[in-house]
Amino acid sequence: MSNNIPKKKSMNRASSEKEAGSQNNQKKNLSRKSTEPKVGRNREEEVFENNHVKENIFEKRTKGLYSCKLCPNSEFSFKYIRKHLLSSNHKNRVFDNQDFEKLMNVLMKEKEESTTDEKKDTEDYLAFINLCASLSLSIRQISKLAKGLKNLYFPSKLRFLQKNDFDESNISIAINSFGDYCLEKLKEDLSNSKYSLAIDNSTISKTSIYAIKVKYLKERRETSENFANQKI
């Protein structure tokens, strides 16, 4: 029995030394990682693979803010790293650096592509405005339509544009379905409100039709007696 006791002690000592060694290695790894320059989420992009960026751009203690070793007191967000690298202040502090020259080629190419994309976006924007204006839509209607499309675009709800041909007969069926519902709601409102009726010939979307207009006060709150809380 006495022979077994020192063995246990030596085993315990060995395991504790092993654990201490692994903890020291972890601390060394952490300290090594903390000294490495951080350039943001998109490090895999070509710009952030450049040695000039890796050596000079680093993340500050304040998360989301970056600084440049070559430019004293510099501070910028991840979004403006490219802008800082292209600035004259930064360029004037770099001398005969091949990595920086390669970086400039990449950044200038990106800038040209961005300018081309902006030009194409402007052309598409004007084409949309021209289409809406040719349909005799008012400025307010064009604005409302564009904002509606924008709200549908971000949640990716515009796939129906590719899947439907927008045949006039199909659109007519859809509009009539909405029309039946709106007509029922209108009848319900008119049964509870005073209204005025106007009959006229009107032009809608360049088509002359016989129009009937009705105006009435619709309460926003049922208990409200204030006209400021009512709408026509």
mmCIF file of the C-alpha atoms, coordinates in Angstrom:
data_MODEL
# 
_entry.id   MODEL 
# 
loop_
_atom_site.group_PDB 
_atom_site.id 
_atom_site.type_symbol 
_atom_site.label_atom_id 
_atom_site.label_alt_id 
_atom_site.label_comp_id 
_atom_site.label_asym_id 
_atom_site.label_entity_id 
_atom_site.label_seq_id 
_atom_site.pdbx_PDB_ins_code 
_atom_site.Cartn_x 
_atom_site.Cartn_y 
_atom_site.Cartn_z 
_atom_site.occupancy 
_atom_site.B_iso_or_equiv 
_atom_site.pdbx_formal_charge 
_atom_site.auth_seq_id 
_atom_site.auth_comp_id 
_atom_site.auth_asym_id 
_atom_site.auth_atom_id 
_atom_site.pdbx_PDB_model_num 
ATOM 1   C CA . MET A 1 1   ? 0.000   0.000  0.000   1.00 0.00 ? 1   MET A CA 1 
ATOM 2   C CA . SER A 1 2   ? 2.808   2.385  0.881   1.00 0.00 ? 2   SER A CA 1 
ATOM 3   C CA . ASN A 1 3   ? 4.301   1.869  -2.580  1.00 0.00 ? 3   ASN A CA 1 
ATOM 4   C CA . ASN A 1 4   ? 1.113   3.064  -4.285  1.00 0.00 ? 4   ASN A CA 1 
ATOM 5   C CA . ILE A 1 5   ? 0.849   6.453  -2.516  1.00 0.00 ? 5   ILE A CA 1 
ATOM 6   C CA . PRO A 1 6   ? 3.829   8.203  -4.140  1.00 0.00 ? 6   PRO A CA 1 
ATOM 7   C CA . LYS A 1 7   ? 2.691   6.977  -7.553  1.00 0.00 ? 7   LYS A CA 1 
ATOM 8   C CA . LYS A 1 8   ? -0.682  8.723  -7.120  1.00 0.00 ? 8   LYS A CA 1 
ATOM 9   C CA . LYS A 1 9   ? 1.064   11.897 -6.032  1.00 0.00 ? 9   LYS A CA 1 
ATOM 10  C CA . SER A 1 10  ? 3.375   11.816 -9.017  1.00 0.00 ? 10  SER A CA 1 
ATOM 11  C CA . MET A 1 11  ? 0.422   11.179 -11.335 1.00 0.00 ? 11  MET A CA 1 
ATOM 12  C CA . ASN A 1 12  ? -1.501  14.093 -9.822  1.00 0.00 ? 12  ASN A CA 1 
ATOM 13  C CA . ARG A 1 13  ? 1.552   16.326 -10.120 1.00 0.00 ? 13  ARG A CA 1 
ATOM 14  C CA . ALA A 1 14  ? 2.034   15.315 -13.764 1.00 0.00 ? 14  ALA A CA 1 
ATOM 15  C CA . SER A 1 15  ? -1.617  15.971 -14.663 1.00 0.00 ? 15  SER A CA 1 
ATOM 16  C CA . SER A 1 16  ? -1.594  19.362 -12.910 1.00 0.00 ? 16  SER A CA 1 
ATOM 17  C CA . GLU A 1 17  ? 1.610   20.313 -14.738 1.00 0.00 ? 17  GLU A CA 1 
ATOM 18  C CA . LYS A 1 18  ? 0.004   19.210 -18.010 1.00 0.00 ? 18  LYS A CA 1 
ATOM 19  C CA . GLU A 1 19  ? -3.077  21.336 -17.332 1.00 0.00 ? 19  GLU A CA 1 
ATOM 20  C CA . ALA A 1 20  ? -0.910  24.309 -16.382 1.00 0.00 ? 20  ALA A CA 1 
ATOM 21  C CA . GLY A 1 21  ? 1.052   23.859 -19.597 1.00 0.00 ? 21  GLY A CA 1 
ATOM 22  C CA . SER A 1 22  ? -2.092  23.789 -21.721 1.00 0.00 ? 22  SER A CA 1 
ATOM 23  C CA . GLN A 1 23  ? -3.411  26.919 -19.975 1.00 0.00 ? 23  GLN A CA 1 
ATOM 24  C CA . ASN A 1 24  ? -0.118  28.728 -20.677 1.00 0.00 ? 24  ASN A CA 1 
ATOM 25  C CA . ASN A 1 25  ? -0.337  27.696 -24.341 1.00 0.00 ? 25  ASN A CA 1 
ATOM 26  C CA . GLN A 1 26  ? -3.905  29.024 -24.518 1.00 0.00 ? 26  GLN A CA 1 
ATOM 27  C CA . LYS A 1 27  ? -2.783  32.332 -22.994 1.00 0.00 ? 27  LYS A CA 1 
ATOM 28  C CA . LYS A 1 28  ? 0.066   32.562 -25.520 1.00 0.00 ? 28  LYS A CA 1 
ATOM 29  C CA . ASN A 1 29  ? -2.335  31.883 -28.384 1.00 0.00 ? 29  ASN A CA 1 
ATOM 30  C CA . LEU A 1 30  ? -4.744  34.538 -27.121 1.00 0.00 ? 30  LEU A CA 1 
ATOM 31  C CA . SER A 1 31  ? -1.984  37.108 -26.764 1.00 0.00 ? 31  SER A CA 1 
ATOM 32  C CA . ARG A 1 32  ? -0.716  36.220 -30.241 1.00 0.00 ? 32  ARG A CA 1 
ATOM 33  C CA . LYS A 1 33  ? -4.200  36.636 -31.697 1.00 0.00 ? 33  LYS A CA 1 
ATOM 34  C CA . SER A 1 34  ? -4.710  39.975 -29.981 1.00 0.00 ? 34  SER A CA 1 
ATOM 35  C CA . THR A 1 35  ? -1.595  41.419 -31.663 1.00 0.00 ? 35  THR A CA 1 
ATOM 36  C CA . GLU A 1 36  ? -2.733  40.406 -35.151 1.00 0.00 ? 36  GLU A CA 1 
ATOM 37  C CA . PRO A 1 37  ? -4.335  43.255 -37.161 1.00 0.00 ? 37  PRO A CA 1 
ATOM 38  C CA . LYS A 1 38  ? -8.098  42.931 -37.518 1.00 0.00 ? 38  LYS A CA 1 
ATOM 39  C CA . VAL A 1 39  ? -9.698  44.330 -40.649 1.00 0.00 ? 39  VAL A CA 1 
ATOM 40  C CA . GLY A 1 40  ? -13.341 43.316 -40.265 1.00 0.00 ? 40  GLY A CA 1 
ATOM 41  C CA . ARG A 1 41  ? -15.824 40.680 -41.340 1.00 0.00 ? 41  ARG A CA 1 
ATOM 42  C CA . ASN A 1 42  ? -14.864 40.632 -45.028 1.00 0.00 ? 42  ASN A CA 1 
ATOM 43  C CA . ARG A 1 43  ? -11.204 39.739 -44.588 1.00 0.00 ? 43  ARG A CA 1 
ATOM 44  C CA . GLU A 1 44  ? -11.517 37.204 -47.411 1.00 0.00 ? 44  GLU A CA 1 
ATOM 45  C CA . GLU A 1 45  ? -11.952 40.038 -49.942 1.00 0.00 ? 45  GLU A CA 1 
ATOM 46  C CA . GLU A 1 46  ? -8.926  40.781 -52.126 1.00 0.00 ? 46  GLU A CA 1 
ATOM 47  C CA . VAL A 1 47  ? -8.380  44.194 -50.560 1.00 0.00 ? 47  VAL A CA 1 
ATOM 48  C CA . PHE A 1 48  ? -8.029  42.791 -47.049 1.00 0.00 ? 48  PHE A CA 1 
ATOM 49  C CA . GLU A 1 49  ? -5.713  40.008 -48.167 1.00 0.00 ? 49  GLU A CA 1 
ATOM 50  C CA . ASN A 1 50  ? -3.149  42.633 -49.158 1.00 0.00 ? 50  ASN A CA 1 
ATOM 51  C CA . ASN A 1 51  ? -0.088  42.730 -46.859 1.00 0.00 ? 51  ASN A CA 1 
ATOM 52  C CA . HIS A 1 52  ? -0.160  46.536 -46.687 1.00 0.00 ? 52  HIS A CA 1 
ATOM 53  C CA . VAL A 1 53  ? -3.645  46.414 -45.132 1.00 0.00 ? 53  VAL A CA 1 
ATOM 54  C CA . LYS A 1 54  ? -2.801  43.550 -42.783 1.00 0.00 ? 54  LYS A CA 1 
ATOM 55  C CA . GLU A 1 55  ? 0.279   45.375 -41.483 1.00 0.00 ? 55  GLU A CA 1 
ATOM 56  C CA . ASN A 1 56  ? -1.180  48.860 -41.082 1.00 0.00 ? 56  ASN A CA 1 
ATOM 57  C CA . ILE A 1 57  ? -4.937  48.680 -40.502 1.00 0.00 ? 57  ILE A CA 1 
ATOM 58  C CA . PHE A 1 58  ? -6.056  47.381 -37.119 1.00 0.00 ? 58  PHE A CA 1 
ATOM 59  C CA . GLU A 1 59  ? -9.212  47.373 -35.013 1.00 0.00 ? 59  GLU A CA 1 
ATOM 60  C CA . LYS A 1 60  ? -9.202  49.578 -31.933 1.00 0.00 ? 60  LYS A CA 1 
ATOM 61  C CA . ARG A 1 61  ? -10.444 48.564 -28.505 1.00 0.00 ? 61  ARG A CA 1 
ATOM 62  C CA . THR A 1 62  ? -13.733 50.245 -29.336 1.00 0.00 ? 62  THR A CA 1 
ATOM 63  C CA . LYS A 1 63  ? -15.468 47.612 -31.395 1.00 0.00 ? 63  LYS A CA 1 
ATOM 64  C CA . GLY A 1 64  ? -16.220 48.665 -34.959 1.00 0.00 ? 64  GLY A CA 1 
ATOM 65  C CA . LEU A 1 65  ? -13.575 51.430 -35.095 1.00 0.00 ? 65  LEU A CA 1 
ATOM 66  C CA . TYR A 1 66  ? -10.265 51.082 -36.953 1.00 0.00 ? 66  TYR A CA 1 
ATOM 67  C CA . SER A 1 67  ? -7.011  52.985 -37.111 1.00 0.00 ? 67  SER A CA 1 
ATOM 68  C CA . CYS A 1 68  ? -3.934  53.201 -39.338 1.00 0.00 ? 68  CYS A CA 1 
ATOM 69  C CA . LYS A 1 69  ? -0.366  52.788 -38.048 1.00 0.00 ? 69  LYS A CA 1 
ATOM 70  C CA . LEU A 1 70  ? 0.971   55.188 -40.687 1.00 0.00 ? 70  LEU A CA 1 
ATOM 71  C CA . CYS A 1 71  ? -1.538  57.974 -39.969 1.00 0.00 ? 71  CYS A CA 1 
ATOM 72  C CA . PRO A 1 72  ? -1.456  59.334 -36.388 1.00 0.00 ? 72  PRO A CA 1 
ATOM 73  C CA . ASN A 1 73  ? -4.820  59.858 -34.666 1.00 0.00 ? 73  ASN A CA 1 
ATOM 74  C CA . SER A 1 74  ? -6.674  58.237 -37.565 1.00 0.00 ? 74  SER A CA 1 
ATOM 75  C CA . GLU A 1 75  ? -10.039 56.676 -36.769 1.00 0.00 ? 75  GLU A CA 1 
ATOM 76  C CA . PHE A 1 76  ? -12.700 55.295 -39.088 1.00 0.00 ? 76  PHE A CA 1 
ATOM 77  C CA . SER A 1 77  ? -15.349 52.595 -39.323 1.00 0.00 ? 77  SER A CA 1 
ATOM 78  C CA . PHE A 1 78  ? -14.997 49.416 -41.370 1.00 0.00 ? 78  PHE A CA 1 
ATOM 79  C CA . LYS A 1 79  ? -17.116 51.002 -44.092 1.00 0.00 ? 79  LYS A CA 1 
ATOM 80  C CA . TYR A 1 80  ? -14.506 53.747 -44.657 1.00 0.00 ? 80  TYR A CA 1 
ATOM 81  C CA . ILE A 1 81  ? -11.315 51.657 -44.729 1.00 0.00 ? 81  ILE A CA 1 
ATOM 82  C CA . ARG A 1 82  ? -11.180 51.897 -48.528 1.00 0.00 ? 82  ARG A CA 1 
ATOM 83  C CA . LYS A 1 83  ? -11.736 55.657 -48.413 1.00 0.00 ? 83  LYS A CA 1 
ATOM 84  C CA . HIS A 1 84  ? -8.855  56.078 -45.964 1.00 0.00 ? 84  HIS A CA 1 
ATOM 85  C CA . LEU A 1 85  ? -6.495  53.981 -48.107 1.00 0.00 ? 85  LEU A CA 1 
ATOM 86  C CA . LEU A 1 86  ? -7.322  56.164 -51.136 1.00 0.00 ? 86  LEU A CA 1 
ATOM 87  C CA . SER A 1 87  ? -6.900  59.428 -49.229 1.00 0.00 ? 87  SER A CA 1 
ATOM 88  C CA . SER A 1 88  ? -3.983  61.720 -50.104 1.00 0.00 ? 88  SER A CA 1 
ATOM 89  C CA . ASN A 1 89  ? -2.981  61.804 -46.435 1.00 0.00 ? 89  ASN A CA 1 
ATOM 90  C CA . HIS A 1 90  ? -2.389  58.032 -46.441 1.00 0.00 ? 90  HIS A CA 1 
ATOM 91  C CA . LYS A 1 91  ? -0.757  57.942 -49.887 1.00 0.00 ? 91  LYS A CA 1 
ATOM 92  C CA . ASN A 1 92  ? 1.782   60.608 -48.872 1.00 0.00 ? 92  ASN A CA 1 
ATOM 93  C CA . ARG A 1 93  ? 2.995   58.376 -46.019 1.00 0.00 ? 93  ARG A CA 1 
ATOM 94  C CA . VAL A 1 94  ? 3.705   55.340 -48.215 1.00 0.00 ? 94  VAL A CA 1 
ATOM 95  C CA . PHE A 1 95  ? 7.029   55.063 -50.075 1.00 0.00 ? 95  PHE A CA 1 
ATOM 96  C CA . ASP A 1 96  ? 8.063   52.433 -52.667 1.00 0.00 ? 96  ASP A CA 1 
ATOM 97  C CA . ASN A 1 97  ? 5.715   49.748 -51.458 1.00 0.00 ? 97  ASN A CA 1 
ATOM 98  C CA . GLN A 1 98  ? 4.789   47.109 -54.035 1.00 0.00 ? 98  GLN A CA 1 
ATOM 99  C CA . ASP A 1 99  ? 1.944   45.786 -51.878 1.00 0.00 ? 99  ASP A CA 1 
ATOM 100 C CA . PHE A 1 100 ? 0.459   49.272 -51.768 1.00 0.00 ? 100 PHE A CA 1 
ATOM 101 C CA . GLU A 1 101 ? 0.741   49.626 -55.564 1.00 0.00 ? 101 GLU A CA 1 
ATOM 102 C CA . LYS A 1 102 ? -1.134  46.340 -56.017 1.00 0.00 ? 102 LYS A CA 1 
ATOM 103 C CA . LEU A 1 103 ? -3.718  47.539 -53.520 1.00 0.00 ? 103 LEU A CA 1 
ATOM 104 C CA . MET A 1 104 ? -4.219  50.796 -55.444 1.00 0.00 ? 104 MET A CA 1 
ATOM 105 C CA . ASN A 1 105 ? -4.854  48.866 -58.652 1.00 0.00 ? 105 ASN A CA 1 
ATOM 106 C CA . VAL A 1 106 ? -7.566  46.814 -56.939 1.00 0.00 ? 106 VAL A CA 1 
ATOM 107 C CA . LEU A 1 107 ? -9.175  49.865 -55.282 1.00 0.00 ? 107 LEU A CA 1 
ATOM 108 C CA . MET A 1 108 ? -9.202  51.919 -58.481 1.00 0.00 ? 108 MET A CA 1 
ATOM 109 C CA . LYS A 1 109 ? -10.768 49.013 -60.366 1.00 0.00 ? 109 LYS A CA 1 
ATOM 110 C CA . GLU A 1 110 ? -13.462 48.735 -57.680 1.00 0.00 ? 110 GLU A CA 1 
ATOM 111 C CA . LYS A 1 111 ? -14.053 52.492 -57.896 1.00 0.00 ? 111 LYS A CA 1 
ATOM 112 C CA . GLU A 1 112 ? -14.543 52.332 -61.667 1.00 0.00 ? 112 GLU A CA 1 
ATOM 113 C CA . GLU A 1 113 ? -16.972 49.412 -61.333 1.00 0.00 ? 113 GLU A CA 1 
ATOM 114 C CA . SER A 1 114 ? -18.883 51.301 -58.630 1.00 0.00 ? 114 SER A CA 1 
ATOM 115 C CA . THR A 1 115 ? -19.165 54.375 -60.892 1.00 0.00 ? 115 THR A CA 1 
ATOM 116 C CA . THR A 1 116 ? -20.474 52.169 -63.718 1.00 0.00 ? 116 THR A CA 1 
ATOM 117 C CA . ASP A 1 117 ? -23.055 50.604 -61.386 1.00 0.00 ? 117 ASP A CA 1 
ATOM 118 C CA . GLU A 1 118 ? -24.192 54.047 -60.193 1.00 0.00 ? 118 GLU A CA 1 
ATOM 119 C CA . LYS A 1 119 ? -24.605 55.200 -63.806 1.00 0.00 ? 119 LYS A CA 1 
ATOM 120 C CA . LYS A 1 120 ? -26.652 52.088 -64.635 1.00 0.00 ? 120 LYS A CA 1 
ATOM 121 C CA . ASP A 1 121 ? -28.810 52.621 -61.523 1.00 0.00 ? 121 ASP A CA 1 
ATOM 122 C CA . THR A 1 122 ? -29.486 56.214 -62.585 1.00 0.00 ? 122 THR A CA 1 
ATOM 123 C CA . GLU A 1 123 ? -30.470 55.082 -66.084 1.00 0.00 ? 123 GLU A CA 1 
ATOM 124 C CA . ASP A 1 124 ? -32.849 52.456 -64.668 1.00 0.00 ? 124 ASP A CA 1 
ATOM 125 C CA . TYR A 1 125 ? -34.333 55.008 -62.261 1.00 0.00 ? 125 TYR A CA 1 
ATOM 126 C CA . LEU A 1 126 ? -35.045 57.447 -65.107 1.00 0.00 ? 126 LEU A CA 1 
ATOM 127 C CA . ALA A 1 127 ? -36.514 54.634 -67.245 1.00 0.00 ? 127 ALA A CA 1 
ATOM 128 C CA . PHE A 1 128 ? -38.920 53.776 -64.409 1.00 0.00 ? 128 PHE A CA 1 
ATOM 129 C CA . ILE A 1 129 ? -39.955 57.431 -63.976 1.00 0.00 ? 129 ILE A CA 1 
ATOM 130 C CA . ASN A 1 130 ? -40.465 57.737 -67.751 1.00 0.00 ? 130 ASN A CA 1 
ATOM 131 C CA . LEU A 1 131 ? -42.661 54.605 -67.815 1.00 0.00 ? 131 LEU A CA 1 
ATOM 132 C CA . CYS A 1 132 ? -44.822 55.856 -64.945 1.00 0.00 ? 132 CYS A CA 1 
ATOM 133 C CA . ALA A 1 133 ? -45.145 59.323 -66.514 1.00 0.00 ? 133 ALA A CA 1 
ATOM 134 C CA . SER A 1 134 ? -46.179 57.774 -69.861 1.00 0.00 ? 134 SER A CA 1 
ATOM 135 C CA . LEU A 1 135 ? -49.026 56.039 -67.984 1.00 0.00 ? 135 LEU A CA 1 
ATOM 136 C CA . SER A 1 136 ? -50.264 59.467 -66.804 1.00 0.00 ? 136 SER A CA 1 
ATOM 137 C CA . LEU A 1 137 ? -49.446 58.698 -63.161 1.00 0.00 ? 137 LEU A CA 1 
ATOM 138 C CA . SER A 1 138 ? -49.139 61.718 -60.901 1.00 0.00 ? 138 SER A CA 1 
ATOM 139 C CA . ILE A 1 139 ? -45.938 62.523 -58.994 1.00 0.00 ? 139 ILE A CA 1 
ATOM 140 C CA . ARG A 1 140 ? -47.599 61.316 -55.805 1.00 0.00 ? 140 ARG A CA 1 
ATOM 141 C CA . GLN A 1 141 ? -48.699 58.050 -57.441 1.00 0.00 ? 141 GLN A CA 1 
ATOM 142 C CA . ILE A 1 142 ? -45.197 57.419 -58.826 1.00 0.00 ? 142 ILE A CA 1 
ATOM 143 C CA . SER A 1 143 ? -43.690 58.032 -55.376 1.00 0.00 ? 143 SER A CA 1 
ATOM 144 C CA . LYS A 1 144 ? -46.199 55.709 -53.713 1.00 0.00 ? 144 LYS A CA 1 
ATOM 145 C CA . LEU A 1 145 ? -45.650 52.973 -56.321 1.00 0.00 ? 145 LEU A CA 1 
ATOM 146 C CA . ALA A 1 146 ? -41.843 53.183 -56.020 1.00 0.00 ? 146 ALA A CA 1 
ATOM 147 C CA . LYS A 1 147 ? -41.949 53.016 -52.216 1.00 0.00 ? 147 LYS A CA 1 
ATOM 148 C CA . GLY A 1 148 ? -44.311 50.047 -52.402 1.00 0.00 ? 148 GLY A CA 1 
ATOM 149 C CA . LEU A 1 149 ? -41.931 48.197 -54.744 1.00 0.00 ? 149 LEU A CA 1 
ATOM 150 C CA . LYS A 1 150 ? -39.026 49.059 -52.451 1.00 0.00 ? 150 LYS A CA 1 
ATOM 151 C CA . ASN A 1 151 ? -40.837 47.558 -49.451 1.00 0.00 ? 151 ASN A CA 1 
ATOM 152 C CA . LEU A 1 152 ? -41.488 44.392 -51.461 1.00 0.00 ? 152 LEU A CA 1 
ATOM 153 C CA . TYR A 1 153 ? -37.907 44.202 -52.764 1.00 0.00 ? 153 TYR A CA 1 
ATOM 154 C CA . PHE A 1 154 ? -36.028 43.860 -49.463 1.00 0.00 ? 154 PHE A CA 1 
ATOM 155 C CA . PRO A 1 155 ? -38.027 40.854 -48.154 1.00 0.00 ? 155 PRO A CA 1 
ATOM 156 C CA . SER A 1 156 ? -37.575 39.273 -51.645 1.00 0.00 ? 156 SER A CA 1 
ATOM 157 C CA . LYS A 1 157 ? -41.266 39.405 -52.502 1.00 0.00 ? 157 LYS A CA 1 
ATOM 158 C CA . LEU A 1 158 ? -40.829 40.432 -56.147 1.00 0.00 ? 158 LEU A CA 1 
ATOM 159 C CA . ARG A 1 159 ? -40.375 36.959 -57.638 1.00 0.00 ? 159 ARG A CA 1 
ATOM 160 C CA . PHE A 1 160 ? -43.946 37.207 -58.921 1.00 0.00 ? 160 PHE A CA 1 
ATOM 161 C CA . LEU A 1 161 ? -42.610 39.627 -61.585 1.00 0.00 ? 161 LEU A CA 1 
ATOM 162 C CA . GLN A 1 162 ? -40.789 36.731 -63.272 1.00 0.00 ? 162 GLN A CA 1 
ATOM 163 C CA . LYS A 1 163 ? -43.537 34.147 -62.780 1.00 0.00 ? 163 LYS A CA 1 
ATOM 164 C CA . ASN A 1 164 ? -46.480 36.183 -64.177 1.00 0.00 ? 164 ASN A CA 1 
ATOM 165 C CA . ASP A 1 165 ? -47.014 37.602 -67.645 1.00 0.00 ? 165 ASP A CA 1 
ATOM 166 C CA . PHE A 1 166 ? -49.460 40.326 -66.512 1.00 0.00 ? 166 PHE A CA 1 
ATOM 167 C CA . ASP A 1 167 ? -51.992 39.625 -69.212 1.00 0.00 ? 167 ASP A CA 1 
ATOM 168 C CA . GLU A 1 168 ? -54.721 42.276 -69.211 1.00 0.00 ? 168 GLU A CA 1 
ATOM 169 C CA . SER A 1 169 ? -57.484 39.684 -68.645 1.00 0.00 ? 169 SER A CA 1 
ATOM 170 C CA . ASN A 1 170 ? -55.711 38.334 -65.538 1.00 0.00 ? 170 ASN A CA 1 
ATOM 171 C CA . ILE A 1 171 ? -55.151 41.825 -64.155 1.00 0.00 ? 171 ILE A CA 1 
ATOM 172 C CA . SER A 1 172 ? -58.842 42.608 -64.771 1.00 0.00 ? 172 SER A CA 1 
ATOM 173 C CA . ILE A 1 173 ? -59.882 39.554 -62.746 1.00 0.00 ? 173 ILE A CA 1 
ATOM 174 C CA . ALA A 1 174 ? -57.623 40.560 -59.845 1.00 0.00 ? 174 ALA A CA 1 
ATOM 175 C CA . ILE A 1 175 ? -58.834 44.179 -59.861 1.00 0.00 ? 175 ILE A CA 1 
ATOM 176 C CA . ASN A 1 176 ? -62.478 43.119 -59.989 1.00 0.00 ? 176 ASN A CA 1 
ATOM 177 C CA . SER A 1 177 ? -61.884 40.850 -56.994 1.00 0.00 ? 177 SER A CA 1 
ATOM 178 C CA . PHE A 1 178 ? -60.450 43.766 -55.028 1.00 0.00 ? 178 PHE A CA 1 
ATOM 179 C CA . GLY A 1 179 ? -63.249 45.975 -56.379 1.00 0.00 ? 179 GLY A CA 1 
ATOM 180 C CA . ASP A 1 180 ? -65.990 43.736 -55.005 1.00 0.00 ? 180 ASP A CA 1 
ATOM 181 C CA . TYR A 1 181 ? -64.408 43.820 -51.558 1.00 0.00 ? 181 TYR A CA 1 
ATOM 182 C CA . CYS A 1 182 ? -63.880 47.613 -51.626 1.00 0.00 ? 182 CYS A CA 1 
ATOM 183 C CA . LEU A 1 183 ? -67.449 48.164 -52.855 1.00 0.00 ? 183 LEU A CA 1 
ATOM 184 C CA . GLU A 1 184 ? -68.843 46.208 -49.913 1.00 0.00 ? 184 GLU A CA 1 
ATOM 185 C CA . LYS A 1 185 ? -66.736 48.241 -47.481 1.00 0.00 ? 185 LYS A CA 1 
ATOM 186 C CA . LEU A 1 186 ? -67.849 51.465 -49.173 1.00 0.00 ? 186 LEU A CA 1 
ATOM 187 C CA . LYS A 1 187 ? -71.536 50.520 -48.891 1.00 0.00 ? 187 LYS A CA 1 
ATOM 188 C CA . GLU A 1 188 ? -71.002 49.735 -45.227 1.00 0.00 ? 188 GLU A CA 1 
ATOM 189 C CA . ASP A 1 189 ? -69.373 53.143 -44.621 1.00 0.00 ? 189 ASP A CA 1 
ATOM 190 C CA . LEU A 1 190 ? -72.067 55.048 -46.548 1.00 0.00 ? 190 LEU A CA 1 
ATOM 191 C CA . SER A 1 191 ? -74.836 53.363 -44.570 1.00 0.00 ? 191 SER A CA 1 
ATOM 192 C CA . ASN A 1 192 ? -73.409 54.970 -41.419 1.00 0.00 ? 192 ASN A CA 1 
ATOM 193 C CA . SER A 1 193 ? -72.341 58.372 -42.790 1.00 0.00 ? 193 SER A CA 1 
ATOM 194 C CA . LYS A 1 194 ? -73.665 61.397 -44.625 1.00 0.00 ? 194 LYS A CA 1 
ATOM 195 C CA . TYR A 1 195 ? -72.178 61.751 -48.098 1.00 0.00 ? 195 TYR A CA 1 
ATOM 196 C CA . SER A 1 196 ? -72.216 63.792 -51.310 1.00 0.00 ? 196 SER A CA 1 
ATOM 197 C CA . LEU A 1 197 ? -72.408 62.287 -54.793 1.00 0.00 ? 197 LEU A CA 1 
ATOM 198 C CA . ALA A 1 198 ? -70.831 63.592 -58.033 1.00 0.00 ? 198 ALA A CA 1 
ATOM 199 C CA . ILE A 1 199 ? -71.358 62.094 -61.494 1.00 0.00 ? 199 ILE A CA 1 
ATOM 200 C CA . ASP A 1 200 ? -68.979 63.005 -64.288 1.00 0.00 ? 200 ASP A CA 1 
ATOM 201 C CA . ASN A 1 201 ? -67.071 61.852 -67.342 1.00 0.00 ? 201 ASN A CA 1 
ATOM 202 C CA . SER A 1 202 ? -63.444 61.252 -66.402 1.00 0.00 ? 202 SER A CA 1 
ATOM 203 C CA . THR A 1 203 ? -60.216 60.101 -68.018 1.00 0.00 ? 203 THR A CA 1 
ATOM 204 C CA . ILE A 1 204 ? -58.261 57.455 -66.140 1.00 0.00 ? 204 ILE A CA 1 
ATOM 205 C CA . SER A 1 205 ? -55.120 55.958 -67.701 1.00 0.00 ? 205 SER A CA 1 
ATOM 206 C CA . LYS A 1 206 ? -55.997 57.688 -71.015 1.00 0.00 ? 206 LYS A CA 1 
ATOM 207 C CA . THR A 1 207 ? -59.401 55.957 -71.129 1.00 0.00 ? 207 THR A CA 1 
ATOM 208 C CA . SER A 1 208 ? -62.658 57.933 -70.981 1.00 0.00 ? 208 SER A CA 1 
ATOM 209 C CA . ILE A 1 209 ? -65.111 56.404 -68.512 1.00 0.00 ? 209 ILE A CA 1 
ATOM 210 C CA . TYR A 1 210 ? -68.341 57.344 -66.788 1.00 0.00 ? 210 TYR A CA 1 
ATOM 211 C CA . ALA A 1 211 ? -67.364 58.080 -63.188 1.00 0.00 ? 211 ALA A CA 1 
ATOM 212 C CA . ILE A 1 212 ? -69.313 58.319 -59.970 1.00 0.00 ? 212 ILE A CA 1 
ATOM 213 C CA . LYS A 1 213 ? -67.557 59.952 -57.024 1.00 0.00 ? 213 LYS A CA 1 
ATOM 214 C CA . VAL A 1 214 ? -68.730 59.871 -53.446 1.00 0.00 ? 214 VAL A CA 1 
ATOM 215 C CA . LYS A 1 215 ? -67.310 61.916 -50.566 1.00 0.00 ? 215 LYS A CA 1 
ATOM 216 C CA . TYR A 1 216 ? -68.082 61.299 -46.934 1.00 0.00 ? 216 TYR A CA 1 
ATOM 217 C CA . LEU A 1 217 ? -66.613 61.755 -43.475 1.00 0.00 ? 217 LEU A CA 1 
ATOM 218 C CA . LYS A 1 218 ? -65.011 58.656 -42.047 1.00 0.00 ? 218 LYS A CA 1 
ATOM 219 C CA . GLU A 1 219 ? -64.119 58.668 -38.369 1.00 0.00 ? 219 GLU A CA 1 
ATOM 220 C CA . ARG A 1 220 ? -60.668 57.553 -37.367 1.00 0.00 ? 220 ARG A CA 1 
ATOM 221 C CA . ARG A 1 221 ? -61.896 56.802 -33.856 1.00 0.00 ? 221 ARG A CA 1 
ATOM 222 C CA . GLU A 1 222 ? -65.497 55.820 -33.211 1.00 0.00 ? 222 GLU A CA 1 
ATOM 223 C CA . THR A 1 223 ? -65.686 57.805 -29.944 1.00 0.00 ? 223 THR A CA 1 
ATOM 224 C CA . SER A 1 224 ? -64.114 60.960 -31.373 1.00 0.00 ? 224 SER A CA 1 
ATOM 225 C CA . GLU A 1 225 ? -66.223 64.101 -31.735 1.00 0.00 ? 225 GLU A CA 1 
ATOM 226 C CA . ASN A 1 226 ? -63.371 66.245 -33.000 1.00 0.00 ? 226 ASN A CA 1 
ATOM 227 C CA . PHE A 1 227 ? -63.278 66.928 -36.750 1.00 0.00 ? 227 PHE A CA 1 
ATOM 228 C CA . ALA A 1 228 ? -59.454 66.991 -36.568 1.00 0.00 ? 228 ALA A CA 1 
ATOM 229 C CA . ASN A 1 229 ? -59.621 63.251 -35.943 1.00 0.00 ? 229 ASN A CA 1 
ATOM 230 C CA . GLN A 1 230 ? -61.754 62.586 -38.996 1.00 0.00 ? 230 GLN A CA 1 
ATOM 231 C CA . LYS A 1 231 ? -60.839 62.137 -42.652 1.00 0.00 ? 231 LYS A CA 1 
ATOM 232 C CA . ILE A 1 232 ? -62.633 62.277 -45.969 1.00 0.00 ? 232 ILE A CA 1 
# 
